[in-house]
Amino acid sequence: MVGIGHTIFLTTCLLSHALAFELIPAVFTPFSDDGSAVDLSLVPSYASFLSESQNISTVFISGTNGESLSLALEERKALVDAWAATEQRIIVMVSAESVKEAVDFAGYVRSSAEKNENIVGVAAMSSSFFKPGTAQDLVDYVKPIAEASGEKLPLYYYHIPSMTGATIDMGDFQDLAVSQIPTFSGLKYTDTDLFTLRKTIISAPSGVTHFFGKDEILLSGLAVGSAAAVGSTYNFMAPVAYQAAGSFFAGDLAAAQSSQDEIVRCVDAFLPYSGIPAQKAIMKMVGMDLGLTVRPPLRSLT
């Protein structure tokens, strides 16, 4: 029989996890109607929308949902400036197919962060055309990006093998990164391989954070120990996801599953129309009109 003292201790632990847990939306990039330019004028209202209606205080910019590799480097830099001028804290995905360009961008973010404390981290993912063959290859690709980012900005590796095709074991990478990259601070883990995710969490030293990136199975990420989540649906379903997480940490699995099911149904509904264009349409439906334009080879909805 579980004693009252044990129950109080367990409840306290769960509540501390719930209070520390954070949802971070991977934000979209608004374009002009013809897609020729980034519409920076919408960033302030977008930031306010996330803060006021979604209870968001940190965003992940220039990532997959932001169509990062479809943007010119100068456009990505301009997005950093625009978001850093809002009330949101920002983590910037700086990778590019050219490591030279990624280093350039990381250096720009570093300089910007020296003047603006809203920039709280950088992320780097694998190149996707020429792929690293080993965990050490991946460390060697990420290391100069981390060095260009400076000593103060935490660096997170963005693991998204469905997009990059890089299937390096994250446990092996994490072990090497911890010893070779002083600012390595964790993983943005966008994969359904929960076994490997749990291995990396178990073996991670203090200070290494694991952000879960699969919104549709958020509860699975929480169950294996993720400390936060980064995803696209948190642009418009953050209150539901917070309900799921809160119920999970409170030990109410049925309520947590009910909230998770809302996210599952939403993802299932928009996936046939392509994730990014469909979610831009959803943003318009919920009152934050970012336009419907995406850049080729993605196809804008009409």
C-alpha positions as CSV (number, residue, x, y, z in Angstrom):
1,M,0.0,0.0,0.0
2,V,1.4,3.4,-1.0
3,G,1.8,5.7,2.0
4,I,0.6,9.3,2.2
5,G,4.2,10.6,2.3
6,H,5.1,8.8,-0.9
7,T,2.0,10.1,-2.6
8,I,2.8,13.7,-1.6
9,F,6.4,13.2,-2.8
10,L,5.2,11.8,-6.1
11,T,2.7,14.6,-6.6
12,T,5.3,17.2,-5.9
13,C,7.7,15.6,-8.4
14,L,5.0,15.5,-11.1
15,L,4.0,19.1,-10.5
16,S,7.6,20.3,-10.7
17,H,7.9,18.6,-14.1
18,A,4.6,20.2,-15.2
19,L,5.7,23.7,-14.2
20,A,9.1,23.3,-16.0
21,F,7.6,21.8,-19.2
22,E,7.5,24.2,-22.1
23,L,6.0,24.1,-25.6
24,I,7.9,25.8,-28.3
25,P,6.2,26.3,-31.7
26,A,8.3,25.9,-34.9
27,V,7.1,29.1,-36.6
28,F,6.1,29.6,-40.2
29,T,7.6,32.1,-42.5
30,P,5.2,34.6,-44.0
31,F,5.7,35.6,-47.7
32,S,4.5,38.1,-50.1
33,D,1.6,36.8,-52.3
34,D,4.0,35.8,-55.1
35,G,6.5,34.3,-52.7
36,S,9.3,36.6,-53.9
37,A,9.9,38.1,-50.5
38,V,9.5,37.4,-46.8
39,D,6.8,39.5,-45.2
40,L,8.6,40.7,-42.0
41,S,5.7,43.1,-41.2
42,L,3.6,40.2,-39.9
43,V,6.2,39.0,-37.3
44,P,5.2,41.4,-34.5
45,S,1.5,40.5,-34.7
46,Y,2.5,36.8,-35.0
47,A,4.6,37.0,-31.9
48,S,1.8,38.7,-30.0
49,F,-0.7,36.1,-31.2
50,L,1.4,33.3,-29.8
51,S,1.9,35.0,-26.5
52,E,-1.7,36.0,-26.0
53,S,-3.7,33.1,-27.4
54,Q,-1.2,30.2,-27.1
55,N,0.7,31.0,-23.9
56,I,4.0,30.8,-25.8
57,S,7.2,32.6,-24.7
58,T,9.8,30.8,-26.9
59,V,9.8,30.1,-30.6
60,F,12.0,28.0,-32.9
61,I,12.7,30.0,-36.1
62,S,14.2,29.2,-39.5
63,G,13.5,25.5,-39.1
64,T,11.5,23.0,-41.2
65,N,8.2,24.8,-40.8
66,G,9.9,28.1,-41.5
67,E,11.1,26.6,-44.9
68,S,14.6,27.5,-43.9
69,L,16.5,25.9,-46.8
70,S,14.1,27.6,-49.2
71,L,15.2,31.0,-48.0
72,A,18.2,33.0,-48.9
73,L,20.8,33.6,-46.2
74,E,19.9,37.3,-46.0
75,E,16.2,36.5,-45.6
76,R,17.1,34.2,-42.7
77,K,19.2,36.9,-41.1
78,A,16.3,39.4,-41.5
79,L,14.0,36.9,-39.8
80,V,16.3,36.8,-36.8
81,D,16.2,40.6,-36.5
82,A,12.5,40.7,-36.8
83,W,11.8,38.0,-34.2
84,A,14.5,39.3,-31.8
85,A,12.6,42.6,-31.7
86,T,9.5,40.9,-30.3
87,E,8.7,39.7,-26.8
88,Q,9.5,36.1,-27.7
89,R,12.7,34.3,-26.8
90,I,14.1,32.6,-29.9
91,I,16.1,29.6,-30.9
92,V,17.5,29.9,-34.4
93,M,18.1,26.9,-36.7
94,V,21.3,28.0,-38.6
95,S,22.2,25.0,-40.7
96,A,22.6,25.0,-44.5
97,E,23.8,22.6,-47.1
98,S,27.0,24.6,-47.2
99,V,28.8,24.5,-43.8
100,K,30.4,27.8,-44.8
101,E,27.0,29.4,-45.0
102,A,25.9,27.8,-41.8
103,V,29.0,29.2,-40.0
104,D,28.3,32.6,-41.5
105,F,24.7,32.5,-40.2
106,A,25.8,31.2,-36.8
107,G,28.2,34.1,-36.5
108,Y,25.5,36.6,-37.4
109,V,23.2,35.1,-34.7
110,R,26.1,35.3,-32.2
111,S,26.6,39.0,-33.0
112,S,22.9,39.6,-32.7
113,A,22.7,37.8,-29.4
114,E,25.4,40.0,-27.9
115,K,23.0,42.9,-28.4
116,N,19.7,41.1,-27.7
117,E,19.1,38.7,-24.8
118,N,15.9,37.3,-26.5
119,I,18.2,35.1,-28.6
120,V,18.6,32.1,-26.3
121,G,20.0,29.3,-28.5
122,V,21.0,27.9,-31.9
123,A,20.1,24.6,-33.5
124,A,22.0,22.7,-36.2
125,M,20.9,19.8,-38.3
126,S,22.7,17.5,-40.7
127,S,23.4,18.3,-44.3
128,S,21.0,16.3,-46.4
129,F,22.7,16.0,-49.8
130,F,26.1,14.8,-48.7
131,K,25.2,13.0,-45.5
132,P,27.6,12.2,-42.6
133,G,28.5,8.5,-42.5
134,T,29.4,8.2,-38.8
135,A,28.7,10.0,-35.5
136,Q,32.1,11.6,-35.7
137,D,31.4,12.9,-39.2
138,L,28.3,14.6,-37.8
139,V,30.2,16.1,-34.9
140,D,32.8,17.4,-37.3
141,Y,30.1,19.1,-39.3
142,V,28.3,20.6,-36.3
143,K,31.5,21.7,-34.4
144,P,32.4,24.7,-36.5
145,I,28.8,25.9,-36.4
146,A,28.9,25.7,-32.6
147,E,32.2,27.6,-32.5
148,A,30.9,30.3,-34.7
149,S,27.8,30.6,-32.4
150,G,30.1,31.5,-29.5
151,E,30.6,30.4,-26.0
152,K,27.4,31.8,-24.6
153,L,24.7,30.4,-26.9
154,P,23.6,26.8,-26.2
155,L,23.7,24.6,-29.3
156,Y,21.0,21.9,-29.9
157,Y,21.3,19.2,-32.6
158,Y,18.1,19.0,-34.7
159,H,17.6,15.3,-35.4
160,I,15.0,14.9,-38.2
161,P,16.0,11.9,-40.3
162,S,12.8,11.9,-42.3
163,M,14.0,15.2,-43.9
164,T,17.8,14.9,-43.8
165,G,18.1,11.2,-44.4
166,A,20.9,11.2,-41.7
167,T,20.4,8.1,-39.6
168,I,23.3,8.5,-37.2
169,D,22.6,6.9,-33.8
170,M,21.8,9.8,-31.5
171,G,23.3,8.1,-28.5
172,D,26.6,7.8,-30.2
173,F,26.4,11.4,-31.4
174,Q,25.5,12.7,-28.0
175,D,28.4,11.0,-26.3
176,L,30.9,12.5,-28.8
177,A,29.2,15.9,-28.8
178,V,29.3,16.2,-25.0
179,S,33.0,15.7,-25.0
180,Q,33.9,17.7,-28.2
181,I,31.5,20.6,-28.4
182,P,31.5,22.7,-25.2
183,T,28.2,24.4,-26.0
184,F,26.3,21.3,-26.9
185,S,23.2,21.4,-24.8
186,G,20.8,18.8,-26.2
187,L,18.7,17.4,-29.0
188,K,15.6,18.5,-30.8
189,Y,14.4,14.9,-31.5
190,T,11.9,14.7,-34.3
191,D,11.7,10.9,-34.8
192,T,9.4,8.1,-33.6
193,D,12.4,5.9,-32.4
194,L,11.6,6.2,-28.7
195,F,14.0,3.5,-27.7
196,T,17.0,5.6,-28.9
197,L,15.5,8.8,-27.4
198,R,15.2,7.1,-24.0
199,K,18.8,5.9,-24.3
200,T,20.0,9.4,-25.0
201,I,18.0,10.7,-22.0
202,I,19.4,8.1,-19.7
203,S,23.0,8.7,-20.7
204,A,22.8,12.5,-20.9
205,P,24.8,14.5,-18.3
206,S,23.2,17.3,-16.4
207,G,22.4,20.3,-18.5
208,V,21.6,18.4,-21.7
209,T,18.0,18.9,-22.7
210,H,15.8,16.8,-25.0
211,F,13.0,18.5,-27.0
212,F,10.5,16.2,-28.5
213,G,9.4,17.0,-32.0
214,K,6.5,14.8,-32.9
215,D,3.3,16.6,-31.8
216,E,1.0,13.7,-32.7
217,I,2.7,11.5,-30.1
218,L,3.6,14.1,-27.5
219,L,2.6,11.8,-24.7
220,S,5.1,9.2,-25.8
221,G,7.9,11.8,-25.7
222,L,6.8,12.8,-22.2
223,A,6.7,9.1,-21.1
224,V,10.3,8.6,-22.0
225,G,11.5,11.8,-20.3
226,S,11.5,14.7,-22.8
227,A,11.8,18.0,-20.9
228,A,10.1,20.2,-23.6
229,A,8.5,19.9,-27.0
230,V,9.0,21.8,-30.3
231,G,6.4,21.4,-33.0
232,S,4.2,23.0,-35.7
233,T,0.8,22.5,-34.1
234,Y,1.8,24.5,-31.0
235,N,1.3,27.5,-33.3
236,F,-2.5,27.0,-32.9
237,M,-3.1,24.0,-30.5
238,A,-0.7,24.9,-27.6
239,P,-3.6,25.1,-25.1
240,V,-4.6,21.5,-26.0
241,A,-1.1,20.2,-25.8
242,Y,-0.6,21.9,-22.5
243,Q,-3.7,20.2,-21.3
244,A,-2.3,16.9,-22.5
245,A,1.0,17.5,-20.7
246,G,-0.7,18.8,-17.5
247,S,-3.0,15.8,-17.3
248,F,-0.1,13.4,-17.9
249,F,2.0,15.0,-15.1
250,A,-1.0,14.9,-12.8
251,G,-1.4,11.2,-13.4
252,D,-4.7,11.4,-15.3
253,L,-3.8,9.3,-18.4
254,A,-7.4,9.2,-19.7
255,A,-7.6,13.0,-19.8
256,A,-4.1,13.2,-21.3
257,Q,-5.1,10.8,-24.1
258,S,-8.3,12.7,-24.8
259,S,-6.3,15.9,-25.3
260,Q,-3.7,14.0,-27.4
261,D,-6.5,12.6,-29.5
262,E,-7.5,16.2,-30.5
263,I,-4.0,16.8,-31.9
264,V,-4.0,13.4,-33.6
265,R,-7.3,14.2,-35.4
266,C,-6.1,17.6,-36.4
267,V,-2.8,16.2,-37.9
268,D,-4.7,13.4,-39.6
269,A,-7.0,16.0,-41.2
270,F,-4.3,18.3,-42.6
271,L,-1.6,15.8,-43.7
272,P,-3.3,14.9,-47.0
273,Y,-2.9,18.6,-48.0
274,S,0.8,18.8,-47.1
275,G,1.8,19.9,-43.7
276,I,3.1,23.4,-44.1
277,P,0.6,24.8,-46.6
278,A,-2.3,23.3,-44.7
279,Q,-1.1,24.7,-41.3
280,K,-0.8,28.1,-42.8
281,A,-4.4,27.8,-43.8
282,I,-5.3,26.8,-40.2
283,M,-3.4,29.8,-38.9
284,K,-5.7,32.0,-41.0
285,M,-8.7,30.2,-39.6
286,V,-7.7,30.8,-36.0
287,G,-7.1,34.5,-36.6
288,M,-3.4,34.9,-37.5
289,D,-3.3,35.4,-41.3
290,L,0.2,34.6,-42.5
291,G,-0.9,34.2,-46.1
292,L,-1.2,30.9,-47.9
293,T,2.0,31.2,-49.9
294,V,4.8,28.7,-49.6
295,R,7.9,28.4,-51.8
296,P,8.5,25.7,-54.5
297,P,8.7,22.8,-54.5
298,L,5.9,23.1,-52.0
299,R,2.6,24.0,-53.5
300,S,0.4,26.8,-52.0
301,L,-3.2,26.0,-51.2
302,T,-5.9,28.0,-52.9
